[in-house]
Amino acid sequence: MKGLRQRWLDWSFVALMTILCAILSVLQYNWTGEVSKAESTRLRAGLNERLQRLVRDFDSELNEDCAELTPTAREIDQKGRESAHGDRFRQWVLRENREALFTRIAVAVPAGADLELQVLDKQSARLQRIDWPAEWSDLQENLRRRYFDRERRPRRVTHTASALIELPVFGDPDGFRGPPLELEWTILELNLDFIRNQRLPELIRTHLNTVGEAFDVKVEIAADPDSIVFTSRQDAARRWTVSDGRAELFSLRRGGGRHRGRPGPSDTEPSRWMISALHRAGSLEAVVSKARVRNLAVSFILLSLILIAGSALVRYTRRARRLAELQLSFVAGISHELRTPLTVIRGAGHNLANRVVRDDKQIDRYGQLIVQHADHLSEIIDQLLTFASTRAARTPAVREPVSIRETIERALDAASMEVQSSCCVVEVDVATGLPPVIGDPAALRRAFQNLISNAAKHGTEGKWIKISANLLMDKGKSLIEVRVADHGPGIPEAELPHVFDPFYRGERARSDQIRGTGLGLSLLKEITETHLGSVSVKSQEGKGSEFIVRLPAARHEEYDEFAHSAG
């Protein structure tokens, strides 16, 4: 009843730990989900903030360049058009790494019924009249309508036209409350190769691709998303339909020359480009998802380790408890085994010392009794010492050819007292011509003696013991197989896995108070395995038991080696 209650408590502890781990895993799953959402929001906000910083740097520098290259109407009136533009250009070009930003700088000036185009020569800083380039035709038409027809419609921004910046020079307002007039335009043509190969990569490295992070970046025309201005990777230019972050890029301030306080066009025109960023892992969601899976895997491993540790704790606690019970049983059994012969020896010695016995025959009988029980004590002590030494040894202490027939005969002689007291008939069937085994003859004799004594003590009901030895082949190896069978009560199936455990004694042996220490079969197993053999048992309740010992037979070269060394 106590064992059942303890087993129930052990399993209850394991079940409780399993439930707690399951609850923790659910909580951990939900918590990682919330953390992942918060992390995704944080990463996206951080990316958008960095994109805005990139946009500010790009737009602010571009607007500064545009403002420096565009003279006011007053400057043009005072210095003349060519001098005003030349002075502005010479001051601007002094700034580091600026000249490569624009491929062409031009001025569109009204001339009769049309607009005249004058290009600034970068070497002489002088204006030269040229024909309008074909790729500038949309800009030419737009400026013509704005000047002659006073139309304010925005022009169509194409891939080529997106690189053209027209900056008006404002005059006096058209009427008292009307917008200021656009007298002429400074036209700047962006060097897209410089933007693609130097300016944008620098900004991306500074603001986006920091240590541990990598983003693919794409810049497209806002009015025509299929027109790509820049991509950080050619193979990734069109591979995403959504992005982790987007921002408007290339927004110009156009009100540099008009009178303050006058109505007019907006200071800032709509952004021409859109910049998009996508994490190279696939998306920020993919990064967060991988981190979540990694965290869940770590949590699962930790919870599994906790559960395994708890189960192992229960298992080893039960094992330690069972070992303690076996040791207590062993102490009780060995105490009984020692007390009985000591009591007999003490009683016989007391009678002899006090001359209670005077007859010579009785004196001889008492002497034989003392010797018999002293031998039994020596046998118990030898068994304990052999068990201790065998547990520590990996190989036999002595290695020599051992005859199985002679070993069985010596074991029978050593166990003769148990066999005689059990009144069992012993049948011995040892095949002739068996090869020897290499090992310790004393240890092997002890092993078979324990096996025969065990059969005699537990097989008294059947009054029969059979010992057989044969040669067999197993996987190309020669083995000596020794079988010891009895017709005793047999071993319960539940006890079979434990019969070779140290200190273990079956329920029937304890209840019937059968003599024994619980070390005999354990010692048999240790000696057999030390000799590279194996031992097994077959048993049925009510029909008896059969123990099977298999030992490797000596090879001819081993036998010859020992024969030569002996000679």
C-alpha positions in Angstrom: 0.0 0.0 0.0 2.9 2.3 0.9 4.6 1.6 -2.4 1.4 2.2 -4.4 0.9 5.6 -2.6 4.5 6.6 -3.3 4.2 5.6 -6.9 1.0 7.7 -7.2 2.8 10.7 -5.6 5.7 10.3 -8.1 3.4 10.2 -11.1 1.4 13.1 -9.7 4.5 15.1 -9.5 5.4 14.3 -13.2 1.8 15.1 -14.3 1.9 18.4 -12.4 5.2 19.4 -14.0 3.8 18.5 -17.4 0.8 20.6 -16.9 2.9 23.5 -15.6 5.2 23.2 -18.6 2.2 23.2 -21.0 0.8 26.3 -19.4 4.2 28.0 -19.6 4.6 27.0 -23.2 1.1 28.6 -24.0 2.0 31.8 -22.1 5.4 31.9 -23.8 3.8 31.5 -27.2 1.3 34.3 -26.6 4.1 36.5 -25.0 6.4 36.0 -28.0 3.6 36.9 -30.3 3.0 40.2 -28.5 6.7 40.9 -28.4 7.0 40.1 -32.1 4.2 42.6 -32.9 5.9 45.3 -30.8 9.3 44.5 -32.3 7.8 44.7 -35.8 6.3 48.1 -35.1 9.5 49.3 -33.5 11.6 48.2 -36.5 9.2 49.7 -39.0 9.1 53.0 -37.2 12.9 53.0 -36.9 13.2 52.3 -40.7 10.8 55.1 -41.6 12.7 57.5 -39.3 16.0 56.6 -41.0 14.4 57.0 -44.4 13.2 60.4 -43.4 16.7 61.4 -42.4 18.0 60.1 -45.7 15.4 62.2 -47.5 16.2 65.3 -45.5 19.9 65.0 -46.3 19.3 64.4 -50.0 16.6 67.2 -50.4 18.3 69.8 -48.3 21.6 69.5 -50.1 19.9 69.5 -53.5 17.8 72.6 -52.5 20.9 74.4 -51.3 22.6 73.7 -54.7 19.5 74.9 -56.6 19.3 78.1 -54.5 23.0 78.9 -55.0 22.7 78.5 -58.8 19.6 80.6 -59.2 20.1 84.4 -59.2 17.4 86.8 -58.3 15.7 89.2 -60.6 17.6 92.1 -58.9 20.9 90.4 -59.5 20.1 89.9 -63.1 19.0 93.6 -63.5 22.2 94.9 -61.8 24.8 92.5 -63.2 23.3 91.3 -66.4 22.1 87.7 -67.0 25.4 86.2 -68.0 27.4 87.8 -65.1 24.7 86.9 -62.5 24.7 83.2 -63.6 28.5 83.1 -63.9 29.1 84.6 -60.5 26.6 82.1 -58.9 28.3 79.2 -60.7 31.8 80.2 -59.7 30.8 80.4 -56.0 29.0 77.2 -56.2 31.7 75.1 -57.9 34.1 76.0 -55.1 32.2 73.6 -52.8 33.7 70.1 -52.6 32.4 67.4 -55.0 29.6 69.6 -56.4 30.5 70.0 -60.1 29.6 66.3 -60.9 26.0 66.8 -59.5 24.7 68.5 -62.7 25.5 67.5 -66.3 24.1 70.8 -67.8 23.1 74.2 -66.4 21.0 76.3 -68.7 18.7 79.4 -68.7 15.3 79.6 -70.6 14.7 83.2 -71.6 11.6 84.6 -73.4 12.6 85.8 -76.9 9.7 87.2 -79.0 7.1 84.5 -79.4 9.2 81.7 -78.1 11.7 80.7 -75.4 15.4 80.8 -76.0 17.7 78.3 -74.4 21.2 79.4 -73.2 23.6 76.8 -71.7 26.3 77.8 -69.2 29.8 76.8 -70.3 31.5 75.3 -67.2 35.0 76.3 -68.3 34.3 80.0 -69.1 31.1 80.4 -67.0 29.5 82.1 -70.0 26.1 81.5 -71.5 25.8 80.1 -75.0 22.6 79.9 -77.1 21.7 76.4 -78.3 18.6 74.7 -79.7 16.3 72.9 -77.4 17.4 69.2 -77.0 14.7 66.7 -78.2 14.6 65.1 -74.7 13.7 68.5 -73.2 10.7 69.1 -75.5 8.1 68.4 -72.7 9.8 71.0 -70.5 10.0 73.5 -73.3 6.2 73.2 -74.0 5.4 73.4 -70.3 7.4 76.6 -69.9 6.0 78.1 -73.0 2.4 77.7 -71.7 3.4 79.0 -68.3 4.9 82.2 -69.7 2.7 83.0 -72.7 -0.6 81.4 -71.6 -0.1 81.8 -67.8 -1.0 78.1 -67.3 0.0 76.6 -63.9 -0.6 72.9 -64.8 2.3 70.7 -63.7 4.2 69.1 -66.5 4.3 65.3 -67.0 7.3 63.9 -65.2 9.0 61.0 -67.2 12.2 59.1 -66.5 14.2 61.7 -68.5 12.3 64.7 -67.4 12.6 63.8 -63.7 16.2 64.8 -63.9 15.4 68.3 -65.1 14.9 71.0 -62.5 13.4 74.3 -63.7 13.8 77.1 -61.2 11.8 80.3 -62.0 13.1 83.9 -61.5 10.1 85.9 -60.3 9.3 89.5 -61.3 6.7 91.9 -60.2 3.2 90.6 -59.5 0.6 90.5 -62.3 -1.8 93.1 -60.9 -2.0 94.3 -57.3 -3.1 91.0 -55.9 -2.0 88.6 -58.6 0.8 86.1 -58.5 4.3 87.2 -59.4 5.4 86.8 -63.0 8.0 84.1 -63.9 10.5 86.1 -65.9 12.9 83.3 -66.9 14.0 79.8 -65.6 17.3 78.3 -64.5 17.3 74.7 -65.7 19.5 72.1 -64.0 20.0 68.6 -65.4 20.8 66.1 -62.7 23.7 63.7 -63.3 21.8 60.4 -62.7 25.0 58.4 -62.9 26.5 60.4 -60.1 23.2 60.0 -58.1 23.1 56.3 -58.7 26.7 55.4 -58.2 27.8 57.8 -55.5 25.3 60.0 -53.7 22.5 57.5 -53.0 24.9 54.6 -52.0 26.6 57.0 -49.6 23.3 58.0 -48.0 22.1 54.3 -47.9 25.3 53.2 -46.1 25.0 56.1 -43.6 21.4 55.8 -42.8 20.2 52.2 -43.6 22.8 49.5 -43.9 24.3 49.8 -40.5 26.1 46.9 -38.7 23.9 43.8 -38.6 21.3 45.1 -41.0 21.0 45.1 -44.8 18.2 46.6 -46.9 17.5 46.5 -50.6 16.6 50.0 -51.7 14.7 51.1 -54.8 14.0 54.6 -56.1 11.2 55.1 -58.6 9.4 58.0 -60.2 6.4 58.9 -58.1 4.1 59.4 -61.1 5.3 56.3 -62.8 6.3 53.4 -60.4 7.4 51.2 -63.3 10.2 53.7 -64.0 13.1 52.8 -61.7 15.7 55.5 -61.1 18.0 53.5 -58.7 18.2 50.0 -57.2 20.8 48.7 -54.8 20.6 45.3 -56.4 19.7 44.6 -60.0 18.2 41.2 -59.2 16.0 42.8 -56.5 14.7 45.7 -58.5 11.2 44.3 -59.1 11.0 41.4 -56.8 8.8 43.0 -54.1 5.3 44.4 -54.4 5.3 45.7 -50.8 8.1 47.3 -48.8 9.1 47.7 -45.2 9.3 51.4 -45.5 8.6 54.2 -48.1 9.3 57.9 -48.3 8.9 60.8 -50.7 12.2 61.9 -52.2 13.4 64.8 -54.4 11.1 67.6 -53.2 12.1 71.1 -54.4 11.5 74.6 -53.0 10.7 76.9 -55.9 9.9 80.4 -54.3 13.4 81.8 -54.1 12.9 84.9 -56.3 9.4 86.1 -55.6 8.3 89.0 -53.4 7.4 88.1 -49.9 3.8 88.4 -48.9 2.6 88.1 -52.5 0.3 85.2 -53.6 2.0 82.8 -55.9 2.8 79.2 -56.5 3.5 76.9 -53.6 7.0 77.0 -52.2 7.4 73.3 -52.4 6.5 71.2 -55.4 5.3 67.5 -55.1 8.1 65.0 -54.6 9.3 63.5 -57.9 10.7 60.2 -56.6 9.7 57.5 -54.1 12.3 55.6 -52.1 11.4 52.1 -50.9 13.4 49.8 -48.6 13.0 46.0 -48.0 15.0 43.9 -45.7 17.2 41.4 -47.5 15.8 38.6 -45.3 12.5 39.0 -47.2 10.9 41.6 -45.0 11.0 42.9 -41.4 8.1 40.5 -40.7 10.4 37.7 -41.8 13.2 38.9 -39.5 10.8 39.1 -36.6 9.2 35.8 -37.4 12.6 34.1 -37.5 13.5 35.7 -34.1 10.2 34.5 -32.7 10.7 30.9 -34.0 14.2 31.0 -32.5 12.9 32.2 -29.2 10.1 29.6 -29.2 12.7 26.9 -30.0 14.9 28.0 -27.1 11.9 28.2 -24.8 10.7 24.7 -25.9 14.2 23.3 -25.3 14.3 24.9 -21.9 10.9 23.6 -20.9 11.7 20.2 -22.3 14.9 20.2 -20.2 12.9 21.2 -17.1 10.4 18.4 -17.8 13.2 15.9 -18.5 15.0 17.0 -15.4 11.9 16.6 -13.3 11.2 13.1 -14.8 14.9 12.1 -14.2 14.6 13.4 -10.6 11.5 11.2 -10.0 13.2 8.3 -11.7 16.5 8.5 -9.8 14.6 9.3 -6.5 12.6 6.1 -7.0 15.8 4.2 -7.9 17.6 5.6 -4.8 14.6 4.7 -2.7 14.5 1.2 -4.1 18.2 0.8 -3.6 17.8 1.9 0.0 15.1 -0.6 0.5 17.3 -3.3 -1.1 20.2 -2.3 1.1 18.0 -2.5 4.2 16.8 -5.9 3.0 20.4 -6.9 2.4 21.5 -5.8 5.8 18.6 -7.8 7.4 19.4 -10.8 5.2 23.2 -10.7 5.8 22.6 -10.2 9.5 20.4 -13.3 9.6 23.0 -15.2 7.5 25.8 -14.2 9.9 23.8 -14.6 13.1 22.7 -18.2 12.5 26.2 -19.8 12.2 27.6 -17.5 14.9 24.8 -18.6 17.3 25.6 -22.3 16.5 29.3 -21.8 16.9 28.8 -19.8 20.1 26.5 -22.5 21.6 28.8 -25.4 20.6 31.9 -23.6 21.9 30.1 -22.7 25.2 29.1 -26.4 25.7 32.6 -27.6 25.0 34.2 -24.9 27.2 31.9 -25.7 30.1 32.4 -29.5 29.6 28.7 -30.0 29.1 29.7 -32.5 26.4 32.1 -35.2 27.5 31.4 -38.1 25.1 34.0 -38.3 22.3 31.4 -38.8 19.6 29.5 -35.7 20.7 32.7 -33.8 20.9 33.5 -34.8 17.3 30.0 -33.9 16.2 30.3 -30.5 17.9 33.6 -29.9 16.2 32.2 -30.8 12.8 29.3 -28.4 13.4 31.7 -25.6 14.3 33.8 -26.2 11.2 30.7 -26.5 9.0 29.2 -23.2 10.1 32.7 -21.5 10.1 33.0 -22.6 6.5 29.6 -21.1 5.8 30.7 -17.8 7.4 33.9 -17.8 5.3 31.7 -18.5 2.2 29.6 -15.4 2.9 32.6 -13.2 3.5 34.3 -14.5 0.3 31.1 -13.8 -1.6 31.0 -10.2 -0.3 34.7 -9.6 -1.2 34.3 -11.2 -4.6 31.3 -9.0 -5.3 33.2 -5.9 -4.4 36.3 -6.8 -6.4 34.3 -7.9 -9.4 32.3 -4.6 -9.5 35.6 -2.7 -9.7 37.3 -5.0 -12.3 36.9 -4.7 -16.0 38.8 -8.0 -16.8 39.4 -11.2 -14.9 42.1 -11.0 -12.3 43.6 -14.3 -13.6 43.6 -15.4 -17.3 44.2 -19.0 -18.0 42.4 -21.9 -19.9 39.6 -23.1 -17.7 37.8 -26.5 -18.3 34.0 -26.1 -18.0 33.6 -29.7 -16.9 36.0 -29.3 -14.0 34.6 -25.9 -13.1 31.0 -27.4 -12.9 32.3 -30.3 -10.7 34.1 -28.0 -8.3 31.0 -25.8 -8.1 28.9 -28.8 -7.3 31.3 -29.8 -4.5 31.2 -26.3 -3.1 27.4 -26.2 -3.1 27.0 -29.7 -1.8 25.6 -28.6 1.5 22.7 -26.7 -0.1 22.1 -29.5 -2.6 22.0 -32.1 0.2 19.7 -30.0 2.5 17.3 -29.5 -0.4 17.2 -33.2 -1.2 17.3 -32.4 -5.0 18.4 -34.9 -7.6 21.2 -33.3 -9.8 21.5 -34.3 -13.4 24.8 -33.3 -15.2 25.0 -33.4 -19.0 28.3 -31.9 -20.2 29.2 -32.5 -23.8 32.6 -34.1 -24.4 35.4 -32.3 -26.1 34.4 -28.9 -25.0 37.1 -26.3 -25.6 38.2 -24.3 -22.5 37.4 -20.7 -21.8 40.0 -18.1 -20.9 39.4 -16.6 -17.5 39.7 -16.8 -13.7 38.9 -20.4 -12.6 38.1 -19.3 -9.0 35.7 -16.6 -10.2 34.0 -19.0 -12.7 33.6 -21.6 -10.0 32.0 -19.0 -7.7 29.6 -18.0 -10.5 28.4 -21.6 -11.1 28.3 -22.3 -7.4 26.0 -19.4 -6.9 23.8 -20.6 -9.7 23.6 -24.2 -8.4 23.0 -23.0 -4.8 20.2 -20.7 -6.0 18.5 -23.6 -7.8 18.8 -25.8 -4.7 17.4 -23.2 -2.3 14.5 -22.2 -4.6 13.8 -25.6 -6.3 13.1 -27.7 -3.3 9.6 -28.3 -4.4 10.6 -30.0 -7.6 13.5 -31.9 -6.1 15.4 -31.8 -9.4 18.2 -29.8 -10.9 19.8 -30.2 -14.3 23.1 -28.8 -15.4 24.1 -29.0 -19.1 26.9 -27.6 -21.1 27.3 -27.5 -24.9 29.2 -25.8 -27.7 27.3 -23.6 -30.1 28.0 -21.1 -32.8 26.6 -17.5 -32.8 27.5 -15.1 -35.6 30.6 -17.0 -36.4 31.8 -17.2 -32.8 32.2 -20.3 -30.7 30.4 -20.1 -27.4 30.1 -22.4 -24.4 26.5 -22.5 -23.2 25.8 -23.7 -19.6 22.2 -24.2 -18.5 21.0 -24.7 -15.0 17.3 -25.7 -14.7 15.0 -26.5 -11.8 11.3 -27.5 -11.3 10.8 -24.9 -8.5 8.0 -22.4 -8.2 9.4 -20.1 -10.9 9.9 -16.4 -10.9 7.0 -13.9 -11.3 7.1 -12.0 -14.5 7.3 -8.6 -12.7 10.4 -9.7 -10.9 12.3 -11.1 -13.9 13.9 -7.7 -14.9 15.3 -7.3 -11.3 16.7 -10.8 -10.6 20.3 -9.7 -11.4 20.1 -6.5 -9.5 22.4 -6.2 -6.4 20.7 -6.9 -3.1 17.5 -7.9 -4.8 15.4 -10.7 -3.3 12.0 -11.8 -4.5 8.8 -11.5 -2.6 8.6 -15.3 -2.1 12.2 -15.5 -0.8 11.5 -12.8 1.8 8.2 -14.2 2.9 9.4 -17.8 3.2 12.6 -16.6 4.9 14.8 -18.4 2.4 18.5 -17.9 3.3 20.4 -15.5 1.0 22.1 -12.1 0.7 20.7 -11.0 -2.7 24.2 -11.0 -4.2 24.4 -14.4 -5.8 22.8 -13.8 -9.1 24.2 -10.2 -9.3 27.7 -11.7 -8.7 27.0 -14.3 -11.5 26.2 -11.5 -13.9 29.2 -9.4 -13.0 31.6 -12.4 -13.4 30.0 -13.5 -16.7 30.2 -10.0 -18.2 33.8 -9.6 -17.0 34.6 -12.8 -19.0 32.9 -11.1 -22.1 29.9 -13.5 -21.7 26.2 -13.1 -21.0 23.5 -14.5 -18.7 19.8 -14.7 -19.2 16.8 -16.4 -17.5 13.6 -18.2 -18.6 10.9 -18.8 -16.0 7.3 -19.6 -15.7 5.4 -19.6 -12.4 4.7 -23.1 -11.2 7.0 -24.7 -13.8 10.5 -23.7 -12.8 13.3 -21.6 -14.0 16.3 -22.0 -16.3 19.4 -19.8 -16.2 21.6 -19.7 -19.4 25.2 -18.6 -19.2 27.2 -18.1 -22.4 31.0 -17.7 -22.4 33.3 -17.3 -25.4 35.3 -20.4 -26.1 39.1 -20.1 -26.3 40.5 -19.9 -29.8 43.2 -22.3 -30.8 45.8 -19.6 -30.9 44.9 -18.4 -27.4 45.1 -22.0 -26.1 48.4 -22.6 -27.8 49.8 -19.4 -26.4 48.9 -20.4 -22.8 50.3 -23.9 -23.5 53.7 -22.5 -24.7 53.9 -20.1 -21.8 53.2 -22.9 -19.3 55.8 -25.1 -21.0 
